[in-house]
Structures are given as structure tokens and as C-alpha cells.
Amino acid sequence: MGGSIALILASELPIQGVISLSAPVMLRNPMIRLLPLMRPFVRYWKKKGRGSPDSYPLERGYDRYPIASVTEFMKLLHRARSRLTEVRCPALIMHAQGDRRVPDINAEIIYQNIGSKEKYKILLEAPCHNIARGENRQKVAEEVFRFIRNHSE
């Protein structure tokens, strides 16, 4: 969600650059469109299995999504997607191929629709959503610091 918020802020504020790490602007699951209809009857949506606890030792979370929160999240994604053309600052878009939480098509949607003339898209090989902590973390750190150095006053 942080990358989506960063893109919205970049569309509204005069900033020197924006970095999007695994940011969603749309989700593929068709059931999500039914959530507003389900909301009066269902309070939670059970998460799918997350693998073994050792798979992502630093990621902790609840075993379900509150429907009201997911509905608000979808509104946020719509706003981020609709504001992409207003982002004019340099942009670094990074995403892992095969990210199961946020499909990597989001990086392409952001890249194709963002209004920035100076934009970079980097797709990482190791599938992971939290790319700053996963197998790609060294490359992510290097690219982020390079982008910041090149776009700081």
C-alpha cells in the first residue's frame, strides 16, 4: 500500500522523485469486485495459506482481511491508478516477477501510464512481495540509493 500512497502523493506534491516498490494499482481477483455487495453480510475474508512460518519470518499478520478495510483499499488503488498521468517527477518502479501478493503486471501498468518523462522499471527475478527484505534486497538497496543520489539536490 505504501507505494500506492507514494504515487498519489507524487501526483499532488512538487517532489524530486518517487520510488515504487511492489506497488499495487489493481488486483486481479474477480471476487474483490463483489466485496461492496458482501459487506453487509460478511465481515472478514479468510486469507489463503501463507506457507510455513519460516518462509517469511519478518512478516506477521492476521489470518483474515476485514471486508470494510479491503473496500477502502480498493478505493485507494483506484485513486492511485487514476492519478498516474499526473505524476511528473522522475520515477523508479521496482517489482519482483512472480509476486503472488501483487501481480507484476502492476509495474507495467504504472510504467505505461505514469506521466513522468524520466522513468525506470526494474523487474527482479526472485519472486517475493517485500522486495526490500527478500532475496533481491541487495539489488533493491543499490538501485534505490542510486536513484536517490541521482535525483537529490
PyMOL commands that set and color helices and strands:
alter all, ss='L'
color gray80, all
select helices_A, chain A and resi 2-12+30-38+67-86+105-113+137-150
alter helices_A, ss='H'
color red, helices_A
select strands_A, chain A and resi 18-21+44-46+64-66+91-96+119-124
alter strands_A, ss='S'
color yellow, strands_A
deselect
rebuild
show_as cartoon
